[in-house]
Amino acid sequence: MENTTKSIAKNATVLMGSQGIMWLLTLALTIVLPRYLGAVGVGKLHFASSVWLMIGVITAFGTDILLTKEIARQPDKTPALFGSAMVVQFGLFIGGYILTILALWFFDYPIDTIYVVALVGVASLVRQFIAVSQAVLQGLERMKIFSLGEIIGNALYTALGIILLLSGWDIYAIAILMIVSAVINLAIQLSFLGRLYKLQLNFARSSAYRLLQSGWPYLLSSFFLVAYMQIDIIIISVLVDERAIGWYGAADRLFGTLLFIPSVYITAAFPALSRMFVNDKSALQRLISKSFDILFLLSVPIGLGLTIIANPLVVLIYGQEFVNSGPILAVFGIVLVLTYQNILIGRFLISMDRQNPWTVVMAIATVATILLDIVLIPWCQARFGNGAMGGALAFVITELGMMIAGLMLLPRGSLTRTNLWVAARVILAGLVMMAAAWQFEHLFIGIPILVGAVTYIGCVLLLRIVPKADFELLQSLLLQMQQKLLRRPQTEIVNG
């Protein structure tokens, strides 16, 4: 268990550093993009991204998650699985691309929207290849390599994107830039992966058949996850307009950047979780218990704090045109607390080969989201003039239901009364933080943030929420991160 914890901590440290850089890059473009494209332009781009997220998860056929699990357990199968996955996904995506463009034309979407969707679709194909490469590298626990590709690709996209926008270029240039940056990212991934194994884009019928046969449960799980997260964009486009999508997309983009913490943690831990399920189930349960404590401790101040500062934060970053994104982001703050836990639950169940029950939960949540959206979006449009807020409210209900169902699916003993006691004290600390910060919410945004942070940390220390052993682990992580920053990244990657 100790060695596993150190391995997870090492990989999480690498990913956290790279995600921190990418978060800053994303934030920079997040600030510039809405100001130059406006709510309608952001709406078109967000709509295109949502469409391809849903199409892409179908054409990926669940093979990314399967690759990580299989390669973590049997690394010698890497070349055959990689080649077959690339060929299968390419064939499926081309069919999905043609059908998507024809469907948009049939339903009479604006021609400029169809052009944007077509360009973003090409970038999505390249991103799908990147996902295959990253799944392999994740299974091999070579997190440094795909972190480098992501950083360089995102840095290029951000820097050139800002330059193009400042120079007066439009949304089509941004879409083409998505393709270019994705190609560069993929080239880096394949370059380093080729040093580890001799890769071939061969089509091994047996490997392809196994991927398709074994991948469909992961396909269903991934599809319902993406559909659940993106279907509200489609419904808003039908029931309201692209400007409302822009308001929603601006808030959703900020919300998404704050999900990097559980994403980093679970990416680092997933290979170890898959092995522990086979070799050491008691250690797996202890890791699940500890993970919930850590993620809840982090999600509560971030989520509740976001709710407090949502309105001034949106105006500060995006400008007055996006003032209607503020209430949406405030609701997303509540969603964030629940989403952190659901990300953990989903990956824990998949690592234990219990993806089928979780898929059923996701399917029910997706249907519930559609029904809630149909009711809440028109209601919010009529009541507040902001129909997009209905999509966020629907997530509060469905995320809470998913969390309750997911907790019931975890093996008995994974969570105990100790976890409940920790959660109760964390919630208390979060409520005290909100009460203190709200007294200063009318002042410059940095003041309520500072007051809230000091109050929350004080409550955590006063209530003795974090055990001494966890403080020591945190110190170890910070020390490792410091050491990583002092080393030359290129040397690390070559030697690692």
N, C-alpha and C positions, 0 to 999 in steps of 0.2 A: 504493500500500500504506500509506503514511504517513497519508494523509487518511482511508482506511478505518479504520485503527487508532484515529485520533482520534475518528471518528464512533462506533465501537463503545465506546470508553472513555467518551465523553460519555453515550451511552444507558445503558451499564452503571452509571455513576455515579448517574444518576437512579433507575434501578431498584434499585440497591443501597441507596440511602437509603430508598426507600419499602419495600423488603423488610425492611430493618432495623427499621423502625417496625412493620410487620405481624408480624414475628417476635416482637417484644416483646408485641404485643397477643395473638398466638396463645399465647405462653408463659403470659401471665396467665390466660387462660381454661383452658389446659391444666392449670394447677395447681388451679384451683377446680372444674372440671367433674367429675373423678373423685371428689373428696372428697365431693361432694353427691349425685351420681347413683349412685355405687358401681360395682363391676365389671360388674354385670348391666345397669345403665342405659347405661354407656359401651359395652357390648357391643351393645345394641340400636341405639344411634346409629351406631356404626361399621359394623354390618351394613347399616343403611339406606343409609349413604353409599357403601358398596362396591357395593351393588346398583345404585344410580343412576349411579355412575361407569361401570359396564359397560353399562347400558342407554343412558346418555347418549352414549357414544362411538359406539354403533351409529346412533342417531338423528341424530347430528351428521354422519354419513356422510363423515367426512374433509374436510369443506368448510372447516374452520378453517385448517388448514395450507395448503390450496390457495388460500384467499383471500389469506393473507399473501404467498405466492409470486407470485400473479397481480398483486396490487396493487402489490407492490414493483417489478415489472417494467413494469406499465401502470396507473398511478394513475388515469387518466381513466375506467377501467371501474368505479370504486368504487361509484357509486350503483346500477347495475344488478346487480352481484354481491352487494352488501349486501342489497338488497330480496329477491332470489330466495332467498338463503341463509336469511334469516329465515323466509320462508313455508314453504320445504321442510322446515326443521328442526322448525317447529311441527307440521306435519302428521304427520311421522314420530314425533315424541315423544308425541303424544296416543295414537297406536296402541300404542306401547310401554308407556305408562302403564297403559292398560286391561289389556293382556296380563300385565303384571307383577303387578298386584294380584290378578287372577284366579288366577295361578300360585301365589302365596303362600297364597291361600285353599284352593286345590286340594290343596297339600302340607301343609295343616293346621298352618301356623305360628300361634303365639299371636296372639289378636286385637289385643292392645296393640302387638305388634311390627308387625302390618299397618298399624295407625293411624300409627305413627311413620314407616314406609316411605312411606305415602301423603302425609304432610305434607312430608317431606324431598324427595319427588318433585316437588312444586310448586316448591320452592326450586331444585331441579335444572333445571327448565324455564327459570326466570329466569336461572340461571347459564349455561345454554346460549346464551341470547340475549346475555349478557355476553361469552361466549367469541367470538361472531361479531363484536361491536363491537371487542373487543380484537384480534382477528385483522386487522381492517381498520386499526386504529390502529398495530399493529405493522408492517404493510406500508407504511404512510405514515411510519413511524419517529417517531410522536408518542407516545413512551413516557410522557411526563409526564402526559398526560391520563388514560390508564387507571390509572396509579399513584395519582392523586388519588381516583378512584372506589373503588379497592381499599382505600385507607387509610380513607376515610370509612365505607365499608360494614363493614370489619372492626372499626373503632373502635366503631361503634354496636353491632355484634353482641357484642363483648367487654364493653363497659361495661354494656349492658342485661342481657346474659347473666349476668354476675356479680351484678348487683342482683336479678334474678329468682331465682337460686339461693339467695342469702343470705336472700331473703324467703320461701323455702319452696316456690317453684313447682317443677313437675316437668318431665319430659322433653318433654311436649307443648308447653309454653311455649317451650322452647329450639328446638324444630322450627319453631314459628310465627315465632320471631324470625329464624330463618334466611331465611324468605321475605321478611320486612320489610327486612332489611339488604340482601338481594340486589336487591330492587326499587329501593331507593335507589341502590345502586351502578350499576344499569343506567340509571337516569334521568340520572345524572351523565355516564356514557359517551355516551349518545345526545345529550345537550345540547351537549357540546363537539364531537361528531362532526358534528352538524347545522350547526355554524358553518363547517365545512370544505366540506361538500357538501350539496346538497339531497337528503335521503334520502326514499325512498318505499318502502312495503311492497308493491310491485307484484310480480306473478308473471309474469316474462318467461320464456315457455316455452323459448326458446333458451338463455338463461342458466342456467335450472334444469336443463335436460337436460345442458348442459356440466358443471355442477357435479357432477351425479350420475355422469355418465360418467367424468369425470376424477378424481372423489373416491374411487372405490372402492379404489384401491391404498392411499391414505392411511387409509381406513376400516379396512382389514385391518390395517395397521401399528398404528394407534391402538388398535383393538380388542384385538389380541393383547398390546399393551403394558399396557393397563388390566386385561385378564383375567389376564395374568401377575402383575400386582401385587396383584390383589384376590381371585383365585380361592381362595387359602388361607383367607380369611375364611369363604367359603361352606363349604369342606370342614371347617373347625374347627366351624362351627355344626352340621354333620351328625354328625361323629365325636365331638365333645366336648360343649360347651354354651356358653351366652352369657357365663358368667363367664370362661371361657377366652378368648373373643373380647375381653372387656374387658381382660384382661391383655395380650393381643396388641395390641389397639388402642391402649392407653396407650403401649407401647413404639414402635409404628408411628407414632404421632402425633409423638413426639419425634424419631424418625428422619426423618420427613417434613419437619420444620421445618429440618433441617440440609441439605436438598437445595436450599435457595434459592440457594446460590452458583452451581452450574452452571446452574440454571434462569435466573437473572438474566443470566449471561454469554451463554448461547445465545439467549435472547430478544433481547438487544441485537445479537448478531452475525448472526442468521439472515437478515434482509433483505440484508445485505452479502454473506453467503455465497452467496445465490441469484444475486445480480448477478455476483459474481466467477466463478462457474462458467461464466457465459456470456461474460464479458469478459476475465478474467485468471486462467487455471487455475494458473499458476505461483505467483501471489500467494495463491491459495486453499490450495495445498499448504503454503506457508510458514506461513500462519495456522493450519492444522491442527496442524502440528508444534509451534508455540509454545503453542497452546491446551492440548495434552496435558501439556506441561511444567508450565504454570501450575496446571492443575486437579489434577495428581498431587501437586504440591508442597503444595497446600492440603488435599487429601482424606486424605492419610496421617496427619497429626497429629490431624485431627478424628476420623477413624474409629478409629484405634488408641487415641487418648485416650478416646473414648467407651467402648471395651471395658474400659478400666481402671476408670473411675468409674461404670459402669452401675448396679451394685447400690445404692451410697449415693445416687446421683442420683435413682433411682426412688423410694426411700423418702422422700427429702427433699421431692420434688415431690408425690407422690401419697399418701404415707402407707403404713402397714404392710400394708394390705389388698392393695396391688399389689406386694408383694415378689417375686412370681413373674414380674413384668415385667422384673426385673433381668437374669436370664440371657438373655432374649429380646433385650433392648436390647444386651447385650454382643456377641451374634452379629451383630446389625444393624450394629455398628461395623465389622466386617469387610466386610459387604455394602456399606456406604457407600463404601469406597475403590473398589470395583469399579463401583458404580452411577454415580459421578461420571464415570468414563470412558465408560460405556455411554450416558449421556445425550448426551455429545459425539458419539460415533460415530453414534448414531441420527440426530441432526440434520444432521451432516455428510453422511451418505449421502442423506438426503432432499433437502438443498440441491443435491446433484449428480444429482438425478433417479434415484437408485439405491435407491428405497424398496422395490422388489419383493424384491430379495435379503434386505434387512433384515427384511421382513415374514416371509419364510421362517424366518429365525433366530428371530424372536419367536414364531412358531407352534410351532417345535420346543421352544423354552424353555417355552412355556405347557403343552404336553403333558408335558414332563419334570417341570415343577413339580407337576402333578396327580399323576403317578405317585409322585414323591418324597414329596409330602404324604400320600398314602394309606399309605405305608410308615412315614415318619418321625413323623407326628403320633401314631399309636397307640403307636409305640415309645417316644417321649418321655413319653407319658402313663403308660405302664406303668413306665418306668424312673425318671422324675423327678417324676411326678405333675403334669407341665406339658406337655400335648400341644401347646400353642401354640408351644413352642420348636422343634418339628419344622418348622413353616412357615418360620421364620427360617433353619434349617439348610439347607432346600431351596434358599433363595435364594442361599446362598453358592456352591453347586454350579452353579446355572443362570447366575448373574451371571458367574462365571468363564468358563463355556463361551461365553456371549454375547460377552464381551470378546475372547476369542481369535478367534471367528468374525468379529466386526466388524472387527478389525484386519486380517484377511485380505482383507476386502472393500474396504478403502480403496485408492485408487489407489497404484500403485508410486511410491515416493519421498516419500509423505506423512510417514512416520516413518523415521528413520535410526538409525545406531548412536549418534549423539549423543543422541537421545531415550532410548535404552536405557541409556546411561551416566548420564544425569540420573536416570532411574528407579531405577537401582541405588543411587546415592548417597542419594536420598530415602528409599528403604526402609531403608538403613543408619541414617540419621538417625532414622527412626521407631522402629526397634528399640532404639536407644540411649535414646530418649525413654521408651519403655515400661519398659525396665529400670530407669531412674532413678525414674520416677514410681511404679512398683510398690513400691518400698521404703517409700513413704509412704501407700499406699492405705488403711491402717487409720486414718489421721488424718482431720481435718476435710477435706471434699472440696476446698476451695480450695487446700490445700497440694500435693496431687499434681498439680493443674491447673497451678499456678505452676511447680513443679519441671519438669514435662513441657514447658511452653512455653519456659522458659529453656533447657533442655537441647536442644530441637529447634532453636530459633533459633541457638544456639551451634554446633550441628553443621552447619546450613545455611551459616553464615558460614565455618566452618573448612574445610568441603569445597568451598567456592566453587561452590555449586549454582546460584545466581542470577547471571546475567551483569550487567554494569554497565548495559547498555541497559535491562534489565528493572527495575532499581532506579530508573532515571530515569523509566520509564513509571509505576511505582508512585507516585513522588513527584508526577507530573503528575495522577494520579487523585485522590490525597489533596488536592491543591490545588484541583482542580475541585469535589470534595465540600465542601471548606471554603467555597468561593465560593457553592455552592448553598445551604448552610445560612445564609449571611449575607444572602441575598436573600429577598425576600418571595415565597412560593410562588405566590400568586394572580397577582402581576404576571408571573411567569415563564410561567404557563400561558396567560394572555391573549395575551402577546406571542409565545409559542412556538408 
